Amino acid sequence: MLILRSLALSLLLTLPVQAESLRDWVDALGAADAQEKRELLEQIAASGDEISDRVFDAFARGGLYLDRRNSSVVIAQRDGARYLLRDVLTGEDLGSAGRRDVRRIAIDNNLRSELQSLQSIARLSSNDEQQRGAAIAEILAAPTDTALKALAARESLEPVPYLQEQIAIGLALQALAGSDPATIQAALLTLRGRVDPVVRASLVTLGDRDDLPEMIRNEAARLLFLAENRLLWLSRLESLFFGLSLGSVLLLSAVGLAITFGVMGVINMAHGELIMLGAYTTWVLQQMLPGQPGIALLLAIPAAFLVSAAVGLVIERGVIRFLYGRPLETLLATFGISLILQQAVRSIFSPLNRSVLTPEWLSGAWEVTQGLSLTYNRMAILVFSLMVFAGLLALMRYTRLGLQVRAVAQNRAMARALGVRSARVDALTFALGSGVAGVAGVALSQLTNVGPNLGQAYIIDSFLVVVFGGVGNLWGTLVAAFSLGVANKVLEPATGAVLAKILLLVALILFLQRRPQGLFPRLGREDSN
Amino acid sequence: MFFQSAFARERAYQFTVGTLLCLAIGVPLSNLLLPQESSFALSSYSVSLLGKYLCYALLALALDLVWGYAGLLSLGHGAFFALGGYAMGMYLMRQIGSRGVYGDPELPDFMVFLDWQELPWYWLGFDHFSFALLMALLVPGALALLFGWLAFRSRVTGVYFSIMTQAMTFALMLAFFRNEMGFGGNNGLTDFKDILGFDMQSDAVRCGLFVATALLLLASYMGCRWMLATRFGSVVLALRDAESRVRFLGYSVASYKLVVFVVSAMLAGLAGALYVPQVGIINPGEFQPLNSIEIAIWVAVGGRGTLHGAMLGAVIIAAAETMLTARLPELWLFALGALFLLVTLLLPQGVAGLLGGRRSD
């Protein structure tokens, strides 16, 4: 308590003193010559007071006047024949003065050009983080000796780590341009591990300078090599991450199909539309819970499962069960359903894309290291897809429904003979696969536009993933999804997005023509082809 | 049963041939000779529209050949159709000459726009009509040969074949959307002026194109019928119904399928080549998987495995689409989707089945 009080007291005591000295310096400007003005301004800048900004602004505009009546310096504005005066530090109205009472404080071009950098110096100690960042950038863009000294002094005081880092890098880069080998060496040490383009450019110039000892040039070349190597690896890691992210999207969109097509052998061309329904469920829930996009998103996971599963149940009971054993007819009929669902969504929700909000805890990115940042939403979807996959796997392996599904898939007649109600199992399996598609839609709504055509974008990819992985094998779907995703993103830097996709499609077609059973074949229902 | 169905099919054959001949003679006469006020006169727009329907009929015929008779549901026939269309479109682009917007004597407008300096090698030769027509047949044929050879050798059948043909047309669509491909990218090929030196907008040319389409459709129809009536056709039918048995009898199933698939692809290419001058544009949208799957529904509605049914189905649905999209665009996809469901669930033999012509099994 006592300490606190004394601290408050000392603060109270120091503040006016500081203001006093600032006012003294400002008032001294009135009688100073050019050189003295410069020194005074530097002092004002170094004081780091917020108010100094106003002084610089006014001075640069030529609005700083000496009030002859009390030889103080004020801000004045001409108003007819008189001048309106304001206090420099507080902005307080000081009434008006006649033309004779005030004299404008002269500013020459030399001084004017320095004002900018002085102002930046003043802002270095601003309370606003953004202001400080801007000031650092300004000083580094047009460095002067004074400014650099101020920057160096500021480095250890700067509380925000990334700004401190910026100062260190900037100063090191400045030092590289100098000629003192020791300073350069120290600077090189600071720049170690940095991959920014500016740093690499400076390293290139440094390596070409003849006036420096061989050792430093070699060191620069080595650092450059390391930086480029690191950059290469970072971009590879980034491709890998994007590939895994794409793989998770493929997995989510295909895993429902791996149940309906893979296990049951039903060609459901409306699978993409079931995904779309899941995405729209998310949107509807977010509309119903305005201001709570995160809760709506979480609620959407079970809701979308139910919506899509219900629609899937209707499709199975209403259409597909009449077409078992006729896969081509199933294909056409379900395609008809997909058209109807698309148009229904278009009529109900309008043909325009709907924007599903990303909750705060999913936006932003985790900066792993400089040059590599992973967005939260993609990471979440990656984890989510694996969770969905694990859930399905457990369901198929450990539950009664899973056992019955596998039994019906392997030998329908025998399963029926043993008392499995195969029609009910068919309906439930199809509803399950459809529901998973809906859950996929919730995740996809975080990555892509939600519109009536959302499903079409995924249907061909989903089928290819399932066939590539091996029909009837969930693990195959997992491997296929991630390998296709990674392959796509690894190709992309070299070929561009569209060509990478085309190449992959062609490669996939060729692979499946050589090996139609896919990567990991397993026997499903006999009539699946 | 067989005799009855053969009799019905004979009647349908005569009816189809008769209708096509009447159209080939009647349509140009009513357009060119009758005064415009006459209620029997057809506008030039209608002539082109009818020509478009007949192109669809040819495309449906091509799909029925592979689906109805060889049991292969290709969802990539839109790609063969579009490739044929692009071949013809390239010829028509060359015919524009220096009358393009940029007036370049050598390069089509979109190449000038992309700042290309010379014609890519694969555009060479397309100044000649006969070469373009040949390519409209050979390019789809060659693609079908390659794709089919790879697929049938590994015994890819059923839905796997469908899905892979769909992936093929999807990949081609992505490729043709790229400007770097040299086929006009997103916009495709359009703004055609002349065909064989005649103005494409003139009534005579429109009628000529219509007559050519009708006669080529007739010839293709008769050719398909002939092909299926031969020993070769019998083997194809047999392998649709009992592939393993045919294989065990010593036939090379893959070769038979391959021949049918390639012929069908070439017919689709021909349809595309006839389609482009009548609608005046070809763009990558034709490669859309939806288009290919729509062909399957034409065939299914008309009745697959009948040839004439497929043609009828194409014309009926295309006409319905023209009417519905003009008046109730919202309803079209509902109607099309419902059609898919109705036909597969309730009308497995299509309209031809309703009319009494039995499926050829």
Interface residues (C-beta under 8 A of the other chain):
Chain A: I267 M269 V319 F322 L323 P327 L328 E329 T330 L331 L332 A333 F335 G336 I337 S338 L339 I340 Q342 Q343 A344 R346 S347 Q456 I460 F463 L464 V467 V498 L499 K501 I502 L505 V506 L508 I509 L510 L512 Q513 R514 R515 P516 N529
Chain B: W67 L73 F147 L150 A151 R153 S154 R155 V156 T157 G158 V159 Y160 S162 I163 M164 Q166 A167 M168 F170 A171 L174 A175 F177 R178 P289 L290 I293 A296 I297 A300 E330 L333 F334 L336 G337 A338 L339 F340 L341 V343 T344 L345 P348
